[in-house]
Each structure stands twice: as structure tokens, then as C-alpha cells.
Amino acid sequence: MNFNFELIKRDENSGARLGRIRTAHGVVDTPAFMPVGTQGTVKALTPDMVRELGAQIILSNTYHLFLRPGHGVVAASGGLHKFMNWPGPILTDSGGYQVFSLGALRKISEEGVLFQSHIDGARHFLTPELAVDIQLALGADIMMCLDECTPYPATFREAELSLERTVRWARRCDRRRGESAPLFGIVQGGMHMELRRRSLEALLEIPFEGLALGGLSVGEPKEEMMAVVGETTPQLPEERPRYIMGVGTPEDIVACVACGADMFDCVMPTRNARHGLLFTSAGKLVIKHARHREDQAPIDELCDCYTCRNYSRAYLRHLFVSGEILGMILNTIHNLRHYLRLMERIREAIAAGRFPEGI
């Protein structure tokens, strides 16, 4: 198995960590942000653009690639790396969250999840074993267990039953993968700290290469989310990567790094870019606002991205209100660079012993 995690440095004043993950397709410096390439593409960008922005690893989704084009098609094309022309590491989500979000279109049982495709209504049955088979066919560098994403709010008993099923499914995923690919387990338990601890204790009995916190950013207040992260993350094994799934804003990421988290993913930078909401060092900026009509300043004077070096807010507003595709591309370049540069600054600050003030 081609996977290794090296813990390089611990911050003296917080739980922040500097690390390095080695995979079959390259190295990932942590803390790391993974741009989301759900369907084998980071929307609006070529793989070369994503790489040039500083991304070392991307995330793709089992559920979506299973439905379209089908993992068999990807495997016959030489795997996802070749299919999408991305040379670096790829983490594949199991599809648990996507199935959870289908609501009435899915039915969960002990064996797996029966669901209707959001594309054509066709019925499919996703089991923990099939989730692993799909990810093996895709050729992922890091696979995720199929989990039952606990909704918010959930009673103690509801969350307890959910996490117990997630643990049973995790054991099935581990048996299925054999020794062929790195696999991360997912800690569930809702907003109940006791259940989070029980979930972690059970997962520690399985030889996962890393562990993730799931069931966050599903509608809970920010304070509850950070309480779970702050309580649970330091309990995750120090010698393995710690992944907070689906989080979040730049401020969330800094706070989670301070708790000891190593890996993040979120659709916020790319999705918001397509809708004209841009992240800057001074806060969020809505490019369609009329005050930017004649504004010759870049999105962010402190940003080194291609967009900020070459285009004004006035031009970007013009592209957005005109519905031009170039606007989505330039906005996405900026937002992703904002996130990836944040991760660079976080790593630099930890290395220099000045986290978080020196970000």
C-alpha cells in the first residue's frame, strides 16, 4: 500500500500540526484544502489551472461517478487520474452524504441504501462493498468508507443507531478493500459528544490509514459544529491524518486547524465563485453590486492570482451581469487561490511558530 503520513511539527500554543502525506500519485503538505471535483472536474477550470493555483490533491465523488459515466467506463479509460488528466492524488468520497441528501428518494437498511438516481429516477442499491469496489475501479489514492450521515437535529437514540450502523459498515468496507488502497473511517454521532467518543473508540479497532469527522455542516449552528470539532479532533490518533469533511469558510478552516485538523474540502470557493460571491482579505465581495461598475481595483490587492493581477472589478462585474463564461472562470481562479494561499500561509505560520497570528 502506497501511503504514509509524517507528522513534522506540532504548534506549541494550539493543536495545529504540520504534516506530509505521501501517496501513489504524489505528496500532500498538510494542513491541506482539497478542491472539489465532484464529477471528475473542478468546475470552470482545467486540471492544469487547478495545479497552478497550488492544489496538491482534489476530491471526487463516488455517487456521481457511479451514476455517470459509470465506474466501469472510468476503469476502462485507465482510472480517474488518466480519465480526467489529473496527475496528483485524488480522494474519493463514498457518496454517503449525497445519498443522505436525496431525502425521500432513498431508503436505508442494514445491507445498504436503496435510492433513486437524481438524473433519471433509476433505482440503485449502494452497499459498503460496492462503494469500495467503485473507488477501487476509480483508482483513488484515498478512499472513504460508506457512512450514514446523521441528520441535524437528531435525538441521542437516532444518532446512536446511525453511528452503530456506520461502524458496522466501516468493518465491511475494511474487509472489502483488503490491502489494496488506503481507506479512512468516518466518526459520526451527531452533536452528542458521548456518541462521538464511542464512534471513535470503535473505529480505532479497524486499521484505517486516517480518520474523518463526518456529519458536520448539515444545518447545525456554528457553535455546535466547533464544539464537536474542538472536543473530538484532539482525540483522533496523532500519527494519522485528521480530515474534517465539508468544512468550510476560511474562518472555519483556521479554527479547525487550531484544533488539530489536517485535511479539508468544501464546495464554497467554487460554487460561490459561479454565483459572483468572492472571498477577499477584507471579507466577502459580491461582484454584481452596482458600486463595482466603474471600479478599476482588483478583487483583492493582496492576492497574487491571475485574475487579480490582470482584471478589474469593473470588468468582472461586466462579465457576470452579461452571463459570460469567462466570468465564472476568473472568479473560480480567484476563490480557489484565496483558499489555497490561506493553507500556504497556515503552513508557513505553523513552521515559523507564529500560528495563528502570523497567517
N, C-alpha and C positions, 0 to 999 in steps of 0.2 A: 504494500500500500504506500503510495507516494504522498505522504502528508506529515508535516512536522510543525509544531508551534514552539517558538522560542520566546521566553519572557526576558526582555532585555533590561528593563528598568521599572521600578515602582516609584511613584511620586511620594515624597516624604510627608506632604501636607494633605493628601487626599488619597482616594483609592485608584487614581489614574495609573494606567500601565502603558508602557511602550513595548511592542512585541513585533514578531515577524512570523507569518505563516508561509510555509513552503509547500507548493502543490506540484502536480504533474505539469501544469502549464505556467508556472512562474511563481514569483514571490509577492506577498501582500504585506505591506507595512501597516501595523495597527497602532492606534485606532484607525479604522478604515470605514469609508462610506461606499456602498455598492449602488451604483446607478441601476435603476430597474429597467430591464429589457424583457418585459413580460412574455412577449411572443417572439423572442429571438431578435429583438431590435430595441434599442433605446430610441424612443420616438423622436423624429425630426433630425437625428444625427447619424452619420456614418460611423462604423466602428473606429476608423482612424481618428475621427474628431473626438470620440469619447476617450480614446487613449491619450491624445494630445492634451486633453483637459486635466489629465493626471489620474484617471481611473486605472486601478490595477486589477480590479475584479468587478464583474457585473452579476446581476441576479436575473434568472429567467424562471418561468413558471410551468410546473408540471401539468396543471389542469388545462391551461390554454394550449400548450403544445401537444397534449394528448388529443384534444378535440380537433386541432387544426395546426399543422398539416397531418399530425399523427406521428407518434414516436418512431414508427417503422420507417416512415419517409425520411426522418432526420437521421436515423441509424444507417439507412442505405446511402445517405449522402456523405457518410464518413463521420457522423456525430455533429453535435451542435456547434462546436468550435469551427469546424470546416463549413458547415451549412450557412452560418451567419458571418464567416470570415472574422472571427474574434480570436486572437491568439492567446489571450490571457486566461486566468482562472474564471470559472463560472460556478456559482452556487445556484442550485435549483430548489425553489420552494416546493413543498409536497403537493400543494393545491388545497390543503385543509382549509385555509382562510377563504379561498374562492368558493369552495363548496358551502362553507358556513354562510356566506353572503347570499346564496341562492334562496334562502328562506324556505318558502312553501314548495319550491321546486326540488327539494332534497329530503331524503328520509334516512336517518342514521340508525344502524343496527350494530350488534356486536361484530358481525362479519365485515362490515364496511359501510359505504354510503351509496345509496341509490339516488341518482339525480338526473334531471333533465338538462340537456345542453341549452345554454343561453343562446346558441347560434341557430339551431334548427329544431329544438324540442326533443331530439332523440334521447332515449334513456340509456344510461351507462351505470355500471357498478364499479366503484373505486374501492379497492381493498388496500390495506397496508402493503401487501405483497406486490400488487400491481403498481402502486406508487413508486416502490423501489425499482421494479422492472422498467418502468418508464424512464426513471432518472438514470439507470444504468445504460439504457439504449441511447439516451441523450449524450452520455459521456461526461456527466457533471464531475467537477473536481471536488465539490462538497454537496452531499445530498441531505435532505431534511426528512425526518420521519413524518408520516401522516398522523396528524393530531386532530382532536376535536376541539375547535376553537370555542372556548367558553364565552357565551354572550354576556353583555352587561345591560341591566343588572342580572345577577344570578344568586339565588339563595345558597347557603352553605351546602345543603344537600345536593342541589343541582350541580354546583361546581365540583363537589366531591365525586359524584358519579361520572362527570365528564373527565376529570383528571385520571380516575382509575381506568377508564377505557383508553385514554391516551397512553397510559403506561403499558397496558396490555398490547396496544397496537405498536408501541415502541419496541417491545420484545419481539414481535412478529417481524418488524422491519429489520431489526438486527439479525435475526436468523436468516432472513431472505438475502441480505447483501453478502453474507459470508465474509470474506476478507478482500473483496474486490474494489471497494470505494469508501472513502471517508463519509461518515454519517453523524449528524448532530441530532441529539434528542431535544425535546421541547418541554420546558417546565410550564405547566398550566396550574389552575387553581383559583382563577378569578381574582377578586380583590381580597381574598381571605389568606392571611399570612400563614396560618397553620397548614392550610392545604398546599400552599406554595412549598413549604418545608417538606411536607410529606411527598409531594411530587418529586422534588429534588432527591430526596433520600432513595426513592425507588429507582430513579433514572441512574443514580450513581452505581447501581448494581450491574448496569449494562455498559460494555466497553465502548462508549461513544468517543469520537475524536474531539467533540466540542459540545457545548450546551447553549440553548437559546431560551429566552423568555418570550413566550407567546401570549396571546390573549390580551394584548395591550393596544391602545389606540382604537378601541372598539366602541367608543362613546362615553367612556368614563371621564370624570373630571381630572384635570391635570394633576391636582394634588394627590389623588388616589393612585394614579399611574406612577408618579415619582415615589410614593410611599412603597409600592411594590418593588420598584427598581432598587431603591435605596436599601430595602431590607433584604432582598433576595440575591442581588448581584454579588455582594461580597461573599456569599455562601457558596457560589459556584466554584468549582475546582480551579485553583490558581494556575495549574500547569496546562490548562486547556483554554481555547478561545471562548469568549463570552459574547453572545450575539443577542442584541435587543431587536426584535423583529418589528418592522413597520414604524419605527421612530426615526425622525420626526422633524420638528423645526430645528434650526441651528441652536437655539437656546436649549432645547431638549437634549440635543446631542452632547453639548458641553456638560450639562448636568449629569447625564448618564455616564460619560467618560469619568467624571469625578467619583462615580460610584464603582468604577472598575470595569466598565463595558469596553469591548474591543471592536465590535462589528455592528454596522447599522445599514438599513435600507429604508427608502421611503419614496413614494411617487411625487411628493410635494414639489421638488425643484422642477421636474419635467412637466408635470400636469399644470402647475401654476404658470409656468412659462407660456404654455399654449393658450392660457386664458389671460395673459397680459399682466400677471402679478409677479413682480421681480423682487428678489432679495438683495439688499444693499447693506453696507456697513452702517448706514444711518436708519435702517429699518426697511419695511416693505414699501414698494412703489408700484402704483397702478398706472401703467403706461398709457391707457386710453384717456386719462383725465385731460381736460382741455388745457390745463396750465402747462402741459408739456408740448403744446402745438408749435411753439417757436423756441423751445429750449434747446440750445446748442451744446449743453453739457452731456457727458456720457452718463450712463446709468449710475455708475459709481466711480468717482475719481480715484479710489484706492484699488480698483480691480484691474488685474493685468490680462483679462480675457480679450479675445479677438474682437468681440462686439464693442467692449468699452474703449478699445484702442482705435476703433475705426468709425464708429457711428454715434450720432447724437440721439438724445431722447426724442427730438422732433421727428427725425427720420423713422425711428422705431414706432412712434405713435402713428405716423402716416402708414407704415406697413400694416400695423394692427387694425386700424379702422378701415383700411382698404381690403382686409382679408387676404393679404399676400402671404404665401407660404414662407418666404424669406424671414418674415417677422417671427414666426414660430421657431425657425432655426436659430436666429440670432438670440432670441430670448432664452432658448434652451441652453445654448452655449454659455450664456452669462450665468444663469441659475446653477447649472451643474458646476461650473468653475467656482462659483461662490462657495458651494458646499465642499468641493474637493480641496480648495485652498484653505478653508476652515480646518479640514483634517490635517493638512500640512502644517498649519500654524499650531494646532494642538500637539502634534508630534514633536515639533521643534520646541515648544514650551516645556513639555514633559522632559525632553532630553536635556534642556538647559536648567531644569529645576525651578522654573518660573510659571508653572501652571497653577491656576488659570489666568492670573493677572497678565501674563506675557503673551496671551493669544493675540 
